[in-house]
Amino acid sequence: MDEARAREILTAAGLSTARDEREPEPRLLALGENAVFAVGELVVKIGRDPELLPRAERELALAAWLAETDIPAVRAAEPKPRLVDGHPVTLWHRLPEAVRPAEPRDLAPLLRRIHALPEPTDFTLPPRELLGGVERWLRLAGDAIDPADAAFLRERRDAFAPAAAALTPHLPPGPLHGDALPRNVHVGPEGPVLVDLETFSSDLREHDLVVLALSRDRYGLDPAAYDAFTEAYGWDVRAWDGCAVLRGARETASCAWVAQHAPTNPKALAEFERRVASLREGDATVRWYPF
């Protein structure tokens, strides 16, 4: 799904005009597994394919649960997703403008609060299927990527999945965010707010902490910013014996995630090939670039 197709779906949903003089046309905010648009006082998320409908339903249930538990997070504008031309569409209240960019230290207090939550009673959180999307992302990549690279990632997935399942956690398992990055935090006038709920799970809480450890090592996160995060959270996941396993699983998933964009974006293909080559060579120092 490219931007043009996403705008067609907006039109079919009756959301193609913002009715806002300051921003009369919907503005694309992000284009990944979802196309995300600012539409007046709303944010509209359009899923890439029908397979994402259950996740959209769960994300809306999560939003209601987090509101009940007073966790600062984005709030839904409609309680159920729409299905428009086969694409799940969810509506959210638009947050005030950010007062500054989010930093890793803004994420730590939110994670501490999430990691203190009990299981929800009205619905069940799934396990963190970190590698669960690999097959779908490789399928969406199709012939745009080398079949040998796809086979390599499937082999890595099949090796890391049982290793991750056998880990002994340091933290008590339970609700976690699943994609704990500063980009998923919005710092508004009242403080940091979570803006992406679709990967919420119930599993090893270490999943949330490995994300920034990998950002430090692969994506160029300032070590001082990482240290501020671990100090605010109260623990550094790199001291845990299982860190390398979760890191390897996340690298595999992150590589496959980029592959889905390769058919329409040459930059995505180049980044995918860089990532695969570094994994093949076992070079943990090769810089990856966010996409």
URTARA-V712784 format. One record per residue. N is the residue number from 1. SS is DSSP state (A for helix, B for strand, O for the rest). PHI is phi in whole degrees, -180 to 180 (none if undefined). Layout:
n: [N N]
ss: [SS SS]
phi: [PHI PHI]
//
This chain:
n: [1 2 3 4 5 6 7 8 9 10 11 12 13 14 15 16 17 18 19 20 21 22 23 24 25 26 27 28 29 30 31 32 33 34 35 36 37 38 39 40 41 42 43 44 45 46 47 48 49 50 51 52 53 54 55 56 57 58 59 60 61 62 63 64 65 66 67 68 69 70 71 72 73 74 75 76 77 78 79 80 81 82 83 84 85 86 87 88 89 90 91 92 93 94 95 96 97 98 99 100 101 102 103 104 105 106 107 108 109 110 111 112 113 114 115 116 117 118 119 120 121 122 123 124 125 126 127 128 129 130 131 132 133 134 135 136 137 138 139 140 141 142 143 144 145 146 147 148 149 150 151 152 153 154 155 156 157 158 159 160 161 162 163 164 165 166 167 168 169 170 171 172 173 174 175 176 177 178 179 180 181 182 183 184 185 186 187 188 189 190 191 192 193 194 195 196 197 198 199 200 201 202 203 204 205 206 207 208 209 210 211 212 213 214 215 216 217 218 219 220 221 222 223 224 225 226 227 228 229 230 231 232 233 234 235 236 237 238 239 240 241 242 243 244 245 246 247 248 249 250 251 252 253 254 255 256 257 258 259 260 261 262 263 264 265 266 267 268 269 270 271 272 273 274 275 276 277 278 279 280 281 282 283 284 285 286 287 288 289 290 291]
ss: [O O A A A A A A A A A A O O O O B O O O O O O O B O B B B B B O O B B B B B B O O B B B B B B O O A A A A A A A A A A A A A A A A A A A O O O O B O O B O O O O O B B B O O B B B B B B B O O O O O O O O O O A A A A A A A A A A A O O O O O O O O O O O O O O O O O O O A A A A A A A A A A A O O A A A A A A A A A A A A A A A A A A A O O O O O O O O B B B O O O O O A A A B B B B O O B B B B O O O O O O B B B O O A A A A A A A A A A A A A O O O O A A A A A A A A A A A O O O A A A O O O A A A A A A A A A A A A A A A A A O O O O O O A A A A A A A A A A A A A A A A O O O O O O O O O O]
phi: [none -99 -62 -61 -66 -61 -68 -62 -68 -56 -64 -62 -85 75 -123 -85 -122 -81 55 -138 -61 -72 -149 -67 -111 -56 -110 -71 -100 -159 -142 -140 -66 -122 -92 -118 -123 -89 -130 62 -89 -116 -117 -114 -112 -117 -73 -65 -155 -61 -61 -87 -61 -60 -69 -64 -63 -67 -63 -69 -63 -63 -59 -66 -64 -66 -64 -65 -91 65 -83 -65 -154 -62 -112 -75 -95 -136 -78 -130 -75 -94 -114 -121 51 83 -116 -70 -126 -122 -117 -134 -71 -78 -81 -61 -60 -66 -89 -169 -66 -72 -121 -54 -65 -72 -76 -57 -63 -65 -66 -60 -70 -64 -71 -95 -76 -79 -66 -66 -100 -92 -157 -110 -79 -78 -66 -77 -83 -58 -99 -66 -89 -58 -63 -65 -65 -69 -65 -66 -69 56 -78 -71 -114 -66 -56 -67 -69 -63 -65 -61 -69 -64 -65 -63 -56 -68 -84 -79 -58 -69 -65 -68 -66 -94 -70 -100 -76 -91 -95 -64 -64 160 -56 -146 -76 102 -145 -79 -130 -57 -64 -98 -124 -116 -96 -98 -59 -102 112 -69 -135 -74 -120 -136 -115 -73 -103 -56 -148 -129 -170 -67 -66 -60 -53 -66 -90 -65 -56 -75 -62 -69 -61 -64 -85 -109 -108 82 -62 -57 -54 -66 -67 -65 -62 -64 -65 -65 -66 -70 -77 106 -165 -108 -62 -67 -80 -91 -62 -86 -59 -63 -69 -65 -63 -63 -66 -67 -61 -61 -65 -64 -67 -65 -60 -65 -57 -63 -90 -60 -61 -119 -139 -59 -66 -66 -62 -63 -68 -58 -65 -63 -66 -61 -60 -67 -72 -62 -83 66 -98 -79 -96 -66 -74 -103 -119 -57 -138]
//
